[in-house]
């Protein structure tokens, strides 16, 4: 009689991928021993580690069982910076209107304070306070586990990715009969505690374990994903970076939170460290193929005159990666593409995929890319600038434009119904030569008028016109006279044969 394991392996893979819950995959693994290999790949390809005792125990269990360790491809260290949480200080520092304090609140706060130091919950106890012996004991625990950690990594022959990111806010931390969540330790934090004189830095797992492991000989790690949990103005861990840890990396994904610091919106020591120590480490990654840089929080300072272009140039301007094919920038307001054009020119021969994610690009900046003589296969823009409407443009046209192979995009041959596909408004209030009207069907249409009030059924876009449109009218400002507040669009990918959306 046919059994489940008689199904083609490809079909079993589809079945496993279709199961939405982790527990469902575990059940599938137990149903049929002969086909357990398929769900096991999904269950154990990504494993986690943190300062939580239960995470360490699960990590050790997987690593010491070869039939499970063989599936591991990625190790995610979930960071939880207990040292930045002020604990008892919350009770006296909270504003009067924040919470009505009382016995219940004080009791819950005391439970949370006790949880932060609970050895049964955290195998790395909280570092800090006036108890020097406790802090010294925690450092001894870290140093003792490091050698054991290296040994366990060697039992995972297919491990290629290290990830360091903040612990999910909804991660449950049961204690005293109450379901505390990890996010409770990131609420009301004191940024000064992140990297004060006590020397406690964020991303403890990254700096204490993952980076040292990368410096070990014969490392199999080729991908590093690093999302900072620090929001303070400095990061002591970043000052101790070693370029040796980056030599084997082919993919780097960095998310630096608020490079300029929260309390002093100037370019402080933290930015200097990032552009010196971190820049040297990035240059050492001579095998790099894919690079993503995210500057979360920096867009908040765009109106104050901050330019990510200068930081970007210092980070990557001197680097030369002969194998770089993908470059992705996120949350980095680029005031001047001139500061980055040298980077694109140096990598034009290999760079094939380019993405700008909420970089507040304008048409002149996109046009400037033409001078780099790129050879892109795809380009992706998310919220590329400011304006009132979205223009749909075939992706191959944009690639050709960025590659300096096309001067303009012409819609003269489009019928009115076809042309309507190229104009989509948002719910903005528009001033100037454009009038927005709703079709009443859930879609939006835009009617373009000349200054004389006559409707222009045909429009010519300069692919000049990725972020700007030429209308046949007498308004020298084109479509630039908008006073709008844009809705953030979803990701839009520009590749051959596909239609994508651009914001004017």
MIKE-344026 format. One record per residue (C-alpha): residue in one letter; x, y, z; residue number from 1. Coordinates in steps of 0.25 Angstrom, whole numbers, padded with zeros to 4 digits. Layout:
BEGIN
rest | east | north | up | nr
a | X | Y | Z | NUM;
...
***
This chain:
BEGIN
rest | east | north | up | nr
x | 0000 | 0000 | 0000 | 1;
x | 0006 | 0014 | -0004 | 2;
x | 0011 | 0022 | 0008 | 3;
x | 0015 | 0036 | 0010 | 4;
x | 0030 | 0034 | 0008 | 5;
x | 0026 | 0028 | -0006 | 6;
x | 0023 | 0042 | -0011 | 7;
x | 0033 | 0050 | -0019 | 8;
x | 0043 | 0058 | -0010 | 9;
x | 0039 | 0071 | -0017 | 10;
x | 0025 | 0069 | -0013 | 11;
x | 0029 | 0066 | 0001 | 12;
x | 0037 | 0079 | 0001 | 13;
x | 0024 | 0086 | -0003 | 14;
x | 0016 | 0080 | 0007 | 15;
x | 0026 | 0084 | 0018 | 16;
x | 0027 | 0098 | 0013 | 17;
x | 0012 | 0099 | 0013 | 18;
x | 0011 | 0096 | 0028 | 19;
x | 0010 | 0110 | 0035 | 20;
x | 0013 | 0106 | 0049 | 21;
x | 0026 | 0101 | 0055 | 22;
x | 0018 | 0091 | 0063 | 23;
x | 0012 | 0086 | 0050 | 24;
x | 0025 | 0083 | 0044 | 25;
x | 0030 | 0076 | 0057 | 26;
x | 0017 | 0067 | 0056 | 27;
x | 0020 | 0064 | 0041 | 28;
x | 0034 | 0060 | 0045 | 29;
x | 0029 | 0050 | 0054 | 30;
x | 0018 | 0044 | 0045 | 31;
x | 0027 | 0037 | 0035 | 32;
x | 0042 | 0034 | 0039 | 33;
x | 0046 | 0031 | 0025 | 34;
x | 0042 | 0045 | 0021 | 35;
x | 0047 | 0052 | 0034 | 36;
x | 0058 | 0058 | 0026 | 37;
x | 0049 | 0068 | 0019 | 38;
x | 0043 | 0075 | 0031 | 39;
x | 0056 | 0074 | 0038 | 40;
x | 0062 | 0084 | 0028 | 41;
x | 0052 | 0094 | 0031 | 42;
x | 0052 | 0092 | 0046 | 43;
x | 0067 | 0093 | 0048 | 44;
x | 0072 | 0101 | 0037 | 45;
x | 0071 | 0114 | 0046 | 46;
x | 0074 | 0112 | 0061 | 47;
x | 0075 | 0122 | 0072 | 48;
x | 0083 | 0126 | 0084 | 49;
x | 0082 | 0137 | 0094 | 50;
x | 0085 | 0139 | 0109 | 51;
x | 0073 | 0132 | 0112 | 52;
x | 0076 | 0118 | 0119 | 53;
x | 0066 | 0111 | 0111 | 54;
x | 0072 | 0116 | 0098 | 55;
x | 0086 | 0111 | 0102 | 56;
x | 0081 | 0097 | 0106 | 57;
x | 0073 | 0096 | 0092 | 58;
x | 0086 | 0100 | 0085 | 59;
x | 0094 | 0090 | 0092 | 60;
x | 0084 | 0079 | 0089 | 61;
x | 0084 | 0082 | 0074 | 62;
x | 0099 | 0083 | 0073 | 63;
x | 0102 | 0070 | 0081 | 64;
x | 0093 | 0062 | 0071 | 65;
x | 0100 | 0061 | 0058 | 66;
x | 0087 | 0056 | 0051 | 67;
x | 0081 | 0070 | 0055 | 68;
x | 0093 | 0079 | 0054 | 69;
x | 0095 | 0075 | 0039 | 70;
x | 0083 | 0083 | 0036 | 71;
x | 0087 | 0096 | 0042 | 72;
x | 0090 | 0108 | 0033 | 73;
x | 0088 | 0120 | 0041 | 74;
x | 0090 | 0123 | 0056 | 75;
x | 0082 | 0135 | 0061 | 76;
x | 0087 | 0142 | 0074 | 77;
x | 0075 | 0149 | 0080 | 78;
x | 0081 | 0161 | 0088 | 79;
x | 0075 | 0166 | 0101 | 80;
x | 0082 | 0177 | 0107 | 81;
x | 0077 | 0176 | 0122 | 82;
x | 0088 | 0186 | 0126 | 83;
x | 0081 | 0197 | 0119 | 84;
x | 0068 | 0196 | 0127 | 85;
x | 0069 | 0204 | 0139 | 86;
x | 0060 | 0195 | 0148 | 87;
x | 0056 | 0202 | 0161 | 88;
x | 0059 | 0216 | 0155 | 89;
x | 0046 | 0215 | 0147 | 90;
x | 0037 | 0216 | 0159 | 91;
x | 0043 | 0230 | 0162 | 92;
x | 0046 | 0235 | 0148 | 93;
x | 0032 | 0233 | 0142 | 94;
x | 0023 | 0245 | 0139 | 95;
x | 0011 | 0246 | 0148 | 96;
x | 0002 | 0244 | 0137 | 97;
x | 0009 | 0232 | 0131 | 98;
x | 0003 | 0222 | 0141 | 99;
x | -0004 | 0222 | 0154 | 100;
x | 0006 | 0216 | 0163 | 101;
x | 0002 | 0207 | 0175 | 102;
x | 0005 | 0194 | 0182 | 103;
x | 0002 | 0186 | 0170 | 104;
x | 0011 | 0194 | 0161 | 105;
x | 0022 | 0194 | 0171 | 106;
x | 0020 | 0179 | 0172 | 107;
x | 0021 | 0176 | 0157 | 108;
x | 0033 | 0185 | 0156 | 109;
x | 0040 | 0178 | 0167 | 110;
x | 0037 | 0164 | 0160 | 111;
x | 0043 | 0170 | 0147 | 112;
x | 0055 | 0174 | 0155 | 113;
x | 0057 | 0161 | 0161 | 114;
x | 0055 | 0154 | 0147 | 115;
x | 0066 | 0162 | 0141 | 116;
x | 0076 | 0156 | 0151 | 117;
x | 0069 | 0142 | 0152 | 118;
x | 0080 | 0131 | 0149 | 119;
x | 0069 | 0121 | 0146 | 120;
x | 0065 | 0130 | 0134 | 121;
x | 0078 | 0136 | 0129 | 122;
x | 0090 | 0128 | 0128 | 123;
x | 0098 | 0141 | 0126 | 124;
x | 0093 | 0150 | 0138 | 125;
x | 0091 | 0164 | 0138 | 126;
x | 0105 | 0172 | 0137 | 127;
x | 0104 | 0184 | 0146 | 128;
x | 0100 | 0191 | 0159 | 129;
x | 0110 | 0193 | 0170 | 130;
x | 0112 | 0178 | 0172 | 131;
x | 0126 | 0176 | 0166 | 132;
x | 0127 | 0161 | 0169 | 133;
x | 0114 | 0159 | 0162 | 134;
x | 0119 | 0166 | 0150 | 135;
x | 0132 | 0159 | 0150 | 136;
x | 0125 | 0145 | 0151 | 137;
x | 0117 | 0148 | 0139 | 138;
x | 0130 | 0151 | 0131 | 139;
x | 0136 | 0138 | 0136 | 140;
x | 0123 | 0131 | 0131 | 141;
x | 0124 | 0138 | 0117 | 142;
x | 0139 | 0134 | 0116 | 143;
x | 0137 | 0120 | 0120 | 144;
x | 0126 | 0118 | 0110 | 145;
x | 0133 | 0124 | 0099 | 146;
x | 0142 | 0112 | 0097 | 147;
x | 0131 | 0102 | 0098 | 148;
x | 0123 | 0111 | 0088 | 149;
x | 0135 | 0109 | 0078 | 150;
x | 0134 | 0094 | 0079 | 151;
x | 0119 | 0093 | 0077 | 152;
x | 0120 | 0102 | 0064 | 153;
x | 0130 | 0092 | 0059 | 154;
x | 0119 | 0081 | 0060 | 155;
x | 0111 | 0089 | 0050 | 156;
x | 0118 | 0086 | 0037 | 157;
x | 0108 | 0094 | 0028 | 158;
x | 0106 | 0106 | 0037 | 159;
x | 0109 | 0119 | 0028 | 160;
x | 0101 | 0130 | 0034 | 161;
x | 0103 | 0138 | 0047 | 162;
x | 0091 | 0148 | 0051 | 163;
x | 0091 | 0157 | 0063 | 164;
x | 0078 | 0164 | 0065 | 165;
x | 0069 | 0169 | 0076 | 166;
x | 0061 | 0159 | 0083 | 167;
x | 0046 | 0159 | 0078 | 168;
x | 0038 | 0168 | 0087 | 169;
x | 0027 | 0158 | 0089 | 170;
x | 0037 | 0147 | 0094 | 171;
x | 0031 | 0141 | 0107 | 172;
x | 0039 | 0141 | 0119 | 173;
x | 0030 | 0134 | 0130 | 174;
x | 0034 | 0138 | 0144 | 175;
x | 0027 | 0138 | 0157 | 176;
x | 0014 | 0133 | 0151 | 177;
x | 0014 | 0145 | 0141 | 178;
x | 0016 | 0145 | 0126 | 179;
x | 0027 | 0156 | 0125 | 180;
x | 0031 | 0159 | 0110 | 181;
x | 0045 | 0163 | 0105 | 182;
x | 0040 | 0176 | 0101 | 183;
x | 0037 | 0181 | 0115 | 184;
x | 0052 | 0182 | 0117 | 185;
x | 0053 | 0191 | 0105 | 186;
x | 0042 | 0201 | 0110 | 187;
x | 0047 | 0213 | 0117 | 188;
x | 0062 | 0210 | 0115 | 189;
x | 0073 | 0219 | 0119 | 190;
x | 0082 | 0222 | 0107 | 191;
x | 0093 | 0226 | 0116 | 192;
x | 0094 | 0212 | 0121 | 193;
x | 0096 | 0206 | 0108 | 194;
x | 0111 | 0210 | 0107 | 195;
x | 0115 | 0217 | 0120 | 196;
x | 0127 | 0216 | 0128 | 197;
x | 0123 | 0203 | 0133 | 198;
x | 0127 | 0197 | 0119 | 199;
x | 0114 | 0190 | 0116 | 200;
x | 0111 | 0190 | 0101 | 201;
x | 0099 | 0185 | 0093 | 202;
x | 0099 | 0173 | 0084 | 203;
x | 0106 | 0165 | 0095 | 204;
x | 0105 | 0152 | 0087 | 205;
x | 0111 | 0158 | 0075 | 206;
x | 0123 | 0164 | 0081 | 207;
x | 0126 | 0154 | 0092 | 208;
x | 0123 | 0141 | 0083 | 209;
x | 0120 | 0143 | 0069 | 210;
x | 0132 | 0152 | 0065 | 211;
x | 0142 | 0144 | 0073 | 212;
x | 0137 | 0132 | 0065 | 213;
x | 0139 | 0139 | 0052 | 214;
x | 0153 | 0141 | 0055 | 215;
x | 0156 | 0126 | 0058 | 216;
x | 0163 | 0118 | 0047 | 217;
x | 0155 | 0111 | 0036 | 218;
x | 0142 | 0118 | 0038 | 219;
x | 0131 | 0114 | 0030 | 220;
x | 0123 | 0127 | 0032 | 221;
x | 0121 | 0135 | 0019 | 222;
x | 0108 | 0143 | 0023 | 223;
x | 0107 | 0153 | 0034 | 224;
x | 0094 | 0160 | 0038 | 225;
x | 0096 | 0170 | 0049 | 226;
x | 0084 | 0179 | 0054 | 227;
x | 0088 | 0188 | 0065 | 228;
x | 0080 | 0189 | 0078 | 229;
x | 0088 | 0201 | 0083 | 230;
x | 0081 | 0214 | 0082 | 231;
x | 0091 | 0222 | 0091 | 232;
x | 0101 | 0232 | 0085 | 233;
x | 0113 | 0222 | 0086 | 234;
x | 0116 | 0207 | 0084 | 235;
x | 0128 | 0202 | 0092 | 236;
x | 0127 | 0189 | 0084 | 237;
x | 0129 | 0196 | 0071 | 238;
x | 0142 | 0201 | 0076 | 239;
x | 0147 | 0187 | 0078 | 240;
x | 0144 | 0182 | 0064 | 241;
x | 0155 | 0174 | 0057 | 242;
x | 0156 | 0174 | 0042 | 243;
x | 0160 | 0159 | 0042 | 244;
x | 0146 | 0155 | 0046 | 245;
x | 0141 | 0160 | 0032 | 246;
x | 0151 | 0154 | 0023 | 247;
x | 0143 | 0141 | 0019 | 248;
x | 0130 | 0149 | 0018 | 249;
x | 0122 | 0149 | 0004 | 250;
x | 0109 | 0155 | 0009 | 251;
x | 0108 | 0167 | 0020 | 252;
x | 0095 | 0173 | 0024 | 253;
x | 0097 | 0184 | 0035 | 254;
x | 0086 | 0192 | 0041 | 255;
x | 0092 | 0203 | 0050 | 256;
x | 0082 | 0210 | 0059 | 257;
x | 0082 | 0225 | 0059 | 258;
x | 0097 | 0227 | 0055 | 259;
x | 0096 | 0241 | 0060 | 260;
x | 0092 | 0238 | 0074 | 261;
x | 0078 | 0241 | 0080 | 262;
x | 0082 | 0252 | 0090 | 263;
x | 0092 | 0260 | 0082 | 264;
x | 0088 | 0262 | 0067 | 265;
x | 0102 | 0265 | 0062 | 266;
x | 0112 | 0255 | 0056 | 267;
x | 0118 | 0250 | 0070 | 268;
x | 0128 | 0240 | 0074 | 269;
x | 0119 | 0229 | 0070 | 270;
x | 0119 | 0233 | 0055 | 271;
x | 0134 | 0235 | 0055 | 272;
x | 0135 | 0221 | 0061 | 273;
x | 0126 | 0215 | 0050 | 274;
x | 0133 | 0222 | 0039 | 275;
x | 0147 | 0218 | 0044 | 276;
x | 0147 | 0205 | 0050 | 277;
x | 0135 | 0199 | 0043 | 278;
x | 0140 | 0204 | 0030 | 279;
x | 0153 | 0197 | 0031 | 280;
x | 0146 | 0184 | 0034 | 281;
x | 0137 | 0186 | 0022 | 282;
x | 0150 | 0188 | 0013 | 283;
x | 0156 | 0175 | 0019 | 284;
x | 0144 | 0167 | 0013 | 285;
x | 0151 | 0166 | -0001 | 286;
x | 0141 | 0154 | -0004 | 287;
x | 0129 | 0163 | -0002 | 288;
x | 0118 | 0160 | -0013 | 289;
x | 0105 | 0166 | -0006 | 290;
x | 0105 | 0178 | 0003 | 291;
x | 0093 | 0184 | 0010 | 292;
x | 0094 | 0197 | 0019 | 293;
x | 0083 | 0202 | 0027 | 294;
x | 0083 | 0214 | 0036 | 295;
x | 0070 | 0213 | 0044 | 296;
x | 0066 | 0226 | 0050 | 297;
x | 0075 | 0235 | 0042 | 298;
x | 0064 | 0240 | 0034 | 299;
x | 0058 | 0247 | 0046 | 300;
x | 0070 | 0257 | 0045 | 301;
x | 0068 | 0260 | 0030 | 302;
x | 0061 | 0273 | 0032 | 303;
x | 0073 | 0277 | 0041 | 304;
x | 0083 | 0277 | 0030 | 305;
x | 0089 | 0263 | 0032 | 306;
x | 0094 | 0256 | 0020 | 307;
x | 0096 | 0241 | 0020 | 308;
x | 0104 | 0243 | 0007 | 309;
x | 0116 | 0248 | 0015 | 310;
x | 0115 | 0236 | 0024 | 311;
x | 0113 | 0226 | 0013 | 312;
x | 0125 | 0232 | 0006 | 313;
x | 0134 | 0230 | 0018 | 314;
x | 0128 | 0216 | 0020 | 315;
x | 0130 | 0210 | 0006 | 316;
x | 0136 | 0221 | -0002 | 317;
x | 0150 | 0216 | -0001 | 318;
x | 0146 | 0201 | -0003 | 319;
x | 0148 | 0193 | -0015 | 320;
x | 0141 | 0180 | -0015 | 321;
x | 0144 | 0173 | -0029 | 322;
x | 0132 | 0163 | -0027 | 323;
x | 0121 | 0172 | -0022 | 324;
x | 0108 | 0170 | -0030 | 325;
x | 0098 | 0175 | -0020 | 326;
x | 0097 | 0188 | -0013 | 327;
x | 0085 | 0192 | -0004 | 328;
x | 0084 | 0205 | 0004 | 329;
x | 0072 | 0207 | 0014 | 330;
x | 0068 | 0219 | 0022 | 331;
x | 0079 | 0228 | 0018 | 332;
x | 0075 | 0241 | 0012 | 333;
x | 0085 | 0244 | 0001 | 334;
x | 0086 | 0259 | -0001 | 335;
x | 0097 | 0258 | -0011 | 336;
x | 0099 | 0246 | -0021 | 337;
x | 0112 | 0253 | -0025 | 338;
x | 0118 | 0248 | -0012 | 339;
x | 0115 | 0234 | -0016 | 340;
x | 0117 | 0234 | -0031 | 341;
x | 0131 | 0230 | -0030 | 342;
x | 0127 | 0217 | -0022 | 343;
x | 0117 | 0213 | -0033 | 344;
x | 0128 | 0216 | -0044 | 345;
x | 0138 | 0207 | -0037 | 346;
x | 0128 | 0196 | -0037 | 347;
x | 0121 | 0198 | -0050 | 348;
x | 0127 | 0185 | -0056 | 349;
x | 0121 | 0176 | -0046 | 350;
x | 0109 | 0183 | -0039 | 351;
x | 0097 | 0177 | -0045 | 352;
x | 0086 | 0180 | -0034 | 353;
x | 0084 | 0193 | -0028 | 354;
x | 0073 | 0197 | -0017 | 355;
x | 0070 | 0210 | -0010 | 356;
x | 0060 | 0208 | 0001 | 357;
x | 0054 | 0221 | 0007 | 358;
x | 0066 | 0229 | 0003 | 359;
x | 0058 | 0241 | -0001 | 360;
x | 0064 | 0242 | -0015 | 361;
x | 0060 | 0252 | -0025 | 362;
x | 0061 | 0252 | -0040 | 363;
x | 0074 | 0259 | -0041 | 364;
x | 0081 | 0249 | -0032 | 365;
x | 0075 | 0237 | -0040 | 366;
x | 0079 | 0244 | -0053 | 367;
x | 0093 | 0246 | -0047 | 368;
x | 0095 | 0230 | -0047 | 369;
x | 0096 | 0231 | -0062 | 370;
x | 0110 | 0237 | -0061 | 371;
x | 0114 | 0224 | -0054 | 372;
x | 0112 | 0216 | -0067 | 373;
x | 0105 | 0204 | -0059 | 374;
x | 0102 | 0191 | -0065 | 375;
x | 0090 | 0187 | -0056 | 376;
x | 0080 | 0176 | -0057 | 377;
x | 0071 | 0182 | -0047 | 378;
x | 0068 | 0194 | -0039 | 379;
x | 0058 | 0195 | -0028 | 380;
x | 0053 | 0209 | -0022 | 381;
x | 0045 | 0210 | -0010 | 382;
x | 0039 | 0224 | -0007 | 383;
x | 0050 | 0230 | -0016 | 384;
x | 0046 | 0244 | -0014 | 385;
x | 0035 | 0254 | -0011 | 386;
x | 0023 | 0258 | -0019 | 387;
x | 0009 | 0255 | -0021 | 388;
x | 0007 | 0243 | -0031 | 389;
x | 0013 | 0230 | -0035 | 390;
x | 0017 | 0227 | -0049 | 391;
x | 0017 | 0213 | -0054 | 392;
x | 0029 | 0211 | -0063 | 393;
x | 0033 | 0197 | -0069 | 394;
x | 0045 | 0192 | -0061 | 395;
x | 0054 | 0190 | -0074 | 396;
x | 0052 | 0205 | -0077 | 397;
x | 0058 | 0209 | -0064 | 398;
x | 0069 | 0200 | -0064 | 399;
x | 0073 | 0204 | -0078 | 400;
x | 0072 | 0219 | -0073 | 401;
x | 0081 | 0216 | -0061 | 402;
x | 0091 | 0209 | -0070 | 403;
x | 0092 | 0221 | -0079 | 404;
x | 0085 | 0214 | -0091 | 405;
x | 0072 | 0222 | -0092 | 406;
x | 0070 | 0237 | -0091 | 407;
x | 0055 | 0237 | -0089 | 408;
x | 0042 | 0229 | -0088 | 409;
x | 0031 | 0233 | -0098 | 410;
x | 0016 | 0230 | -0096 | 411;
x | 0011 | 0237 | -0109 | 412;
x | 0007 | 0224 | -0115 | 413;
x | -0002 | 0219 | -0103 | 414;
x | -0017 | 0220 | -0104 | 415;
x | -0024 | 0227 | -0093 | 416;
x | -0028 | 0214 | -0086 | 417;
x | -0013 | 0210 | -0086 | 418;
x | -0008 | 0223 | -0082 | 419;
x | -0017 | 0223 | -0070 | 420;
x | -0009 | 0211 | -0065 | 421;
x | 0003 | 0220 | -0064 | 422;
x | -0003 | 0230 | -0054 | 423;
x | -0007 | 0227 | -0040 | 424;
x | -0010 | 0238 | -0029 | 425;
x | -0009 | 0236 | -0014 | 426;
x | -0019 | 0243 | -0005 | 427;
x | -0011 | 0256 | -0005 | 428;
x | -0016 | 0270 | -0007 | 429;
x | -0009 | 0274 | -0019 | 430;
x | -0006 | 0289 | -0024 | 431;
x | 0000 | 0292 | -0037 | 432;
x | -0004 | 0287 | -0051 | 433;
x | -0009 | 0273 | -0047 | 434;
x | -0023 | 0270 | -0042 | 435;
x | -0026 | 0257 | -0035 | 436;
x | -0039 | 0250 | -0036 | 437;
x | -0044 | 0236 | -0031 | 438;
x | -0050 | 0226 | -0040 | 439;
x | -0059 | 0222 | -0029 | 440;
x | -0055 | 0207 | -0031 | 441;
x | -0043 | 0207 | -0021 | 442;
x | -0033 | 0211 | -0032 | 443;
x | -0029 | 0225 | -0034 | 444;
x | -0027 | 0233 | -0047 | 445;
x | -0019 | 0246 | -0049 | 446;
x | -0024 | 0256 | -0060 | 447;
x | -0013 | 0265 | -0065 | 448;
x | -0016 | 0279 | -0069 | 449;
x | -0008 | 0290 | -0076 | 450;
x | -0007 | 0303 | -0070 | 451;
x | -0018 | 0308 | -0080 | 452;
x | -0028 | 0298 | -0073 | 453;
x | -0028 | 0288 | -0085 | 454;
x | -0027 | 0274 | -0082 | 455;
x | -0014 | 0268 | -0088 | 456;
x | -0017 | 0253 | -0092 | 457;
x | -0003 | 0250 | -0095 | 458;
x | 0009 | 0252 | -0087 | 459;
x | 0024 | 0251 | -0089 | 460;
x | 0033 | 0246 | -0078 | 461;
x | 0047 | 0249 | -0079 | 462;
x | 0053 | 0236 | -0073 | 463;
x | 0059 | 0249 | -0069 | 464;
x | 0047 | 0246 | -0063 | 465;
x | 0048 | 0235 | -0053 | 466;
x | 0045 | 0245 | -0042 | 467;
x | 0040 | 0257 | -0051 | 468;
x | 0031 | 0258 | -0062 | 469;
x | 0031 | 0267 | -0074 | 470;
x | 0017 | 0272 | -0079 | 471;
x | 0014 | 0279 | -0091 | 472;
x | 0010 | 0292 | -0084 | 473;
x | 0016 | 0305 | -0081 | 474;
x | 0018 | 0303 | -0066 | 475;
x | 0034 | 0303 | -0064 | 476;
x | 0032 | 0296 | -0051 | 477;
x | 0026 | 0283 | -0057 | 478;
x | 0021 | 0275 | -0046 | 479;
x | 0030 | 0280 | -0036 | 480;
x | 0020 | 0290 | -0029 | 481;
x | 0014 | 0280 | -0019 | 482;
x | 0010 | 0282 | -0005 | 483;
x | 0007 | 0268 | 0000 | 484;
x | 0009 | 0258 | 0010 | 485;
x | 0012 | 0244 | 0004 | 486;
x | 0008 | 0231 | 0008 | 487;
x | 0019 | 0221 | 0008 | 488;
x | 0018 | 0211 | -0003 | 489;
x | 0021 | 0196 | -0003 | 490;
x | 0034 | 0191 | -0009 | 491;
x | 0035 | 0193 | -0024 | 492;
x | 0045 | 0185 | -0032 | 493;
x | 0050 | 0189 | -0045 | 494;
x | 0054 | 0177 | -0054 | 495;
x | 0052 | 0174 | -0068 | 496;
x | 0039 | 0171 | -0073 | 497;
x | 0032 | 0176 | -0061 | 498;
x | 0023 | 0188 | -0057 | 499;
x | 0027 | 0196 | -0045 | 500;
x | 0022 | 0208 | -0038 | 501;
x | 0030 | 0221 | -0036 | 502;
x | 0027 | 0233 | -0027 | 503;
x | 0029 | 0246 | -0033 | 504;
***
